[in-house]
Amino acid sequence: MNQLDDFMQGDAVLQGFSQGTIFIFLTIITFSVTLGILSRRYVFPRLMDMFSKTERIDGKTLFAPRSLGWMIGTLVFVQSIEYLDANFTPIWDDSIINQLNDIVFTAFIIMMLVAAYRLVDYLDAFIVVEGDDNIASRRSLASVAESVGRVAVVVIGAFVLAGVAGVDLNGLIAGLGITGLALALAAKDSVSNIFGAVSILIDQPFNVGDWIIVDGVEGEVVNIGLRTTLIRTSADTMITVPNSNMVNSPVENFSKRRFRRITPKFELEEDSSPAALKEFCDILLKKVNDDARSIKEEDSWVRVQTFGTAMVVVAGNFYCVSSASTQRELNEDILMMAREAAEKLELIFFEPRLRSNK
C-alpha cells in the first residue's frame, strides 16, 4: 500500500492530479470498462444459461443489454474511487473527484433502471419450462409478469430518480394521495383491464398459443398484457382486445378440444336400392372405425338421414384426435372410402345436371 501511495505522490501536473494519480485514475477507468464488457458478453450469458429453464437461452450466443455493461462499469468505477480515497492518499482535486463520482453514480442509477427494464424480457426464461405439461399457462404467466415487471420498474424508477434529483418524496406521496381518487376514476377502464389480466391468469380460459374466438375476434393468442391481449388472426393481422372485454365475453377455445368431429354427407340418387344403402352405411362405418386415427367408436355412426324427391342423403359422424392435419387427412380418406364403397355397390351420387337431361 505504501508503494502505491509513493507512486501517486508528486507535484500536480493536470487539474490537481499528479502523474502517478493520473495513471491510476486511467487504470480504474480501463478496469471498469473491461469488467462491464466482460459482464455483458460472458458473465451474464453464462448465468442465464446456468439458471434458466428454457432451451432458447444459449450462453454461447446470448448478449445482455448494453445498459447492463454500463451499469457494472459505472458501479466498479464509483467503488474503486471510494476505496482509493478511503485507503490511500491520491494527489487529485477532491472537488473534481467528488463531482465526477456523483455524476457517475447517477449514471449507475439510470443504467441500473434501464437494465432492469430490459432484463424483464428474460423473465420467461425462469418461468417457462420446456416440455412441461403446463407450459401454456406458464407462458401466459410470463407474458403478464413481463408487463407487471415493466410497470414496476417504471414506477420505482420514477421515485428513485426523484430522490436523486432532490425532490421531496413526502410531499410527492402526499400529493399522490390527494389526487389518487381522481386518477382512479379517470383510469377506471385501465383498472378494469388490469383486473381482467389477473382474472385470465386465475381462471385460465385461454393461454398464450391457444386459438380462440372472443368478442367476434378469432385467432391465436400472442400476448397477454396488463391492459390488453394481442390476437393474431388467420389473415396474419394483429388485433388488440381489452382484457375487460375478454373476461366479460364468452370465450370459445379451440385449443382445449379433446377431439375433432367429422360429419360427412353423401347425396345419392333417390332410386338407390335400400339394401345397397344399408350395406354402404355398414361398410363405411367399419372402414372408418378400423382406421387408427378414428376415436370414440361408440359415438360413430353412418345412417340414411333423409329421403327426398330427387336424392337420398346419407350422413356420418366420426371423431379423431385434436389435430388439424389429422382431421383434414381423415376427412379426405373418408370421402375416398365412401366413393370406393359406392362404386362397389353400384350406387350413383346425385348429380343435378344429369337429372335435368332426363
Helices and strands as residue ranges (DSSP letters): H 2-8, E 12-14, E 17-18, H 19-38, I 39-43, H 44-51, H 66-87, H 94-119, G 120-122, H 124-127, H 135-164, H 169-186, H 188-203, E 211-214, E 217-224, E 228-232, E 238-242, H 243-248, E 251-253, G 254-256, E 259-262, E 265-269, H 274-290, E 294-295, G 297-299, E 301-307, E 311-321, H 324-344, H 352-357
